């Protein structure tokens, strides 16, 4: 949010990133990272930039400086930084700030809807070279369970998930774990802030066959939507309007291809009966 404000003020003032970087004893790339919210903020730097941009509104100035102070406060998820890759750290903060989370999954139950046992089985798949120590598994499962509080907090986020039927049938952790997971999925699908749709095998092909992705929307007009796409060793964060539009259209098309939310429990129950 702060980075977006600073970019807007700089552009309105007609000042280049290079000149802005010079004003805070930095570089053009530092200004770019600040405006994208990818580095920490020094209050002194923000004060100097606001002076350079000639922001005269004292109330707005104080608000932005307070944002700079708050931006450096560690979130609860940072205690897990030693276990999660650097490219995932930003997503955790964005997820907690989101008002609407729309996600498409081809392989796993969405993380925000996983049981501890299913989450542990997924976590165990992440280490290819050697078994993950039990303590690390415990902490990563704890992180995933803590993330789910975004759906139960005082102002809960809304989750709209579309998943392929294959997700329901893949026995991650074994049949017992999967059965319990599917029962839990039914329970969660009844929540007022959770919409769950399934694309059945009988639907044939559909768009977005390239892979899973998540679209995050925020309740603040100063924050652009974000598309998050995770790869094996990295992740991509998209916020350009043309990219966002393409993924919104794709997610809408997936929702149309999927069964209606009212049919979700029936479809999951049919899979449970076959286990």
Secondary structure, 3 states (H helix, E strand, C coil): CHHHHHHHHHHHHCCCHHHHHHHCCCCHHHHHHHHCCCCCCCHHHHHHHHHHCCCCCHHHHHHHHHHHHHHCCCCHHHHHCCCCCHHHHHHHHHHHHCCEEEEEECCCCCHHHCCHHHHHHHHHHCCCCCCCCHHHHHHHHHHHHHHHHHHCCCCCCEEEEEEEHHHHHCCCCCHHHHHHHHHHHHHHHCCCCEEEEEECHHHCCCCCCCCCEEEEECCCCCCCCEEEEECCCCEEEECCHHHHHHHHHHHHHHHHHCCCHHHHHHHHHHHHHHC
